[in-house]
Amino acid sequence: MTVKAILAAKGGEVVTIEPTTTLAEAVKLLAARGIGALVVTGADRRVTGIVSERDIVRALAAHGSAALDLPLTEVMTRKVMTCSASDTISSLMERMTQGKFRHLPVIEQGQLDGIVSIGDVVKHRLHEMEREQSALRDYIQTA
């Protein structure tokens, strides 16, 4: 299975934010949308970074409450790992585990096309396992 299957089920909406936005505004947006990361994009919608809950915790540990007034350029992760719609689910799980991150923007032809979280990957894998289990039950019953 590929990332394309996950995006087909969940859609390609990605909540983005500008790099000059303050961390406080990013926190409000994360809370309002009930999500764990925002993709930081430039004027051309190219990915310039990502800000996750982990980035927020690190900024607060380093700067205290003053971190909330910092622009995202000061706290975001600049080296963003991405994937494409043709990447396999197993390759995503491996990358997320090795890199210790939970969100991968999906890039197609240089443009942001979606985002996949570890929750999306686990949900997809559980559904896949349920289908396999059901097929095995059906096979055993007809044998």
N, C-alpha and C positions, 0 to 999 in steps of 0.2 A: 504494500500500500504506500501511497505517496502523500505529500503535503496537499496536493490538489484535492484529494478526498476530504481532508479536514476542512479546507476552505469551502468546498462545495456544501458541507454540512453547516458550517458556522457563518459563512460569508466573509467578505474581504474588508469589512470596515476596520479601520485603524484610527485610534485616537492619537492625533499628533499635536505637537506644541512647538512654539518658536523658541529658539535658543536664548533669546533675551528675556523671556518670561522668568519671574522670580520663582524660587523654590516653593514659597508659600502658595502661589497660584497653582503650581503643579500639584501640590498636596491636595488642595481643594478639588481639583479636577479628578485626581485619582479616587478620592473619596466619593465624589458625586457619581462617578461612572462605575464604581465598584470593581476597579481593575488594579493590577499590580505594576504596570509600566506604561510609560508614554514614549512614543517615538519622536525624537527631536528632528525637525526637518527645516531645511533652508527655504529660501524663496522659490526654488525650482522643485520643491517637494522631494529633494534628495535627502537621504538619511544622513544626518550629521552626528547623531548620538542617540542614546537611550537613557532615560532616567527611570530607575526602578526603586522599589521600597528599600532595597539594600543600599542604593546610592544615597537615599535620604538619611538613613541611619548613620552611614559613614560621615556625611556632612554635619549632622547634628553632633556626633561624637567629636569631630574635629573643631567645630566652630560654635557649638552651643546654639542657643536660639537665634543668634545672629545669622546662622546659615539660611534661615527662612527668607532673608532679604537678598540673598545672592542670586545672580542670574544662573540659569541652568548651565551655561557654558562653564561655570566654575565647579559644578558638581556632577554633571552627566558623565556617563561612560562614553568615551569617544570612539574606542575601537569596538564597533558593533559587529557581532557575529550575525550573519544572515543565512538564509536558505533560499531555495527556489521551489517552485511548485512540483518539480519533478524529483526532488529529494525524497528518499524513503523515510518512513516513520522510524525504523530502527536506526538509521544514521542520525536522525534528530535526537533520539534518546541518548545515543552515545555521545554526541557533541554537547548536549545539555549537561550530562553527567560529568564529563571530563572538564568542561569549562565552568561548572558550578553556576549556571545561569538558568533562568526559567522562561525567557521570552526570546523568540527569533523572528525578526521581521522577514517577510517574504518579498524578495526582489525579483522582478521579471523585466527584462530589457531595460535595466537601470532604474526602474521605477518601483516605488512601494506598492505592493499588490495585496498585502495582508499581514497578519501577525499570528504566530502560533505560540501558545503557552504550553508549559508542561502539563497543565490541566487538560488542555485540548488533546495532547498526545495520549495521556492516560485514559481519558474518556474514549477515544477512538480505539485504543488497544483493548479495552474492556469489552466494547461492542463487538470487536473482531473475535475475541475469545468466546463470547456468548454465542455468536453465529457458528463458530467451529464446534462448540460443545453441542449445540442443537443438531448440527449436521451429523455428528457422531452418534447421538441418541437415535436419530431417524434411521441411520444405517444399521445400528445394532437391532432395532426393532423389526426391520425388514429382513434381516439375515436369518 
